């Protein structure tokens, strides 16, 4: 099969198109023929080595965290899926590799593809929707009548998180450039802040939850708009000692993360704010719940551009440019 891989961490090298054997499946795996693959900033961050401390991958490595396709083979203990099923997934860490023609995935991380989506639309969903779900439902337990600030509303996570938060009954504020406002209004955003000309810190107060996807400086400002006992959930760092415990990192890395996150944890504690670093996890059963919301037209995919498999390097450059509204998808088949 054809696949795009990296053999070393680099900011400048392109992905290599290589020929590899089709993956072998374990007893709980399904083999998926990939029709479409979603791209994420996470792919770029892994490529440059930004996450090598917390995700020590063996190289060479096939990138790609989102997939939609058709099951072509099932392991001996698979009970839920059969050959021919249309599925989608965010494969687990250390089993990624959707920028390829086939991938083996544990069935617990897989869900049936929403019936009302194309393969390309379905491939845009898993990572960003699971991130939004784990932040707003699982962690924040966002309730009707609460207020949530979702940064970078026109990004992949933002476009889904706004729709999910509205479904949960929250008031949603977001930042974007003026040209994205119409899109964000249509997704349900209530308060729109032009990050180029306005300062959210002067416009928002007494919020219950912040979903931070920006730098530490923005995170520090976000803490100030929260009520006491509010929640700051960051998907862009800094990672915390609690996160080190969650994923079983050795003590010396826990110490490193403790030092990196010390400043922000202290500022949050001072204001009686719960700060949490979220690194989303693969989860097929949560994806099934998201599927129901998609099939009920409550959540709609936002796809900016679809590239061919041969254009994968250009597609990753486009993701890195930060210009995409919603998701960038590779049409593999």
Secondary structure, DSSP 8 states (H G I E B T S, - for coil): -EEEEESS--SS---EEEE-------TTEEEEEEEEEEE-HHHHHHHHTTTTTTS---SSEE---EEEEEEEEE-TT--S--TT-EEEE---TTS---SBSEEEEEGGGEEE--TTS-HHHHHTTHHHHHHHHIIIIIIS---TT-EEEESSTTSHHHHHHHHHHHHTT-EEEEEE-GGGHHHHHHHT-SEEEETTT--HHHH--SEEEEEE-S-HHHHHHHHTTEEEEEEEEESS----HHHHHHHT--HHHHHHHHHHHHHHHHHHHHTT-EEEE------HHHHHHHHHHHHTTSS---EEEEEEGGGHHHHHHHHHHT--SSEEEEE--
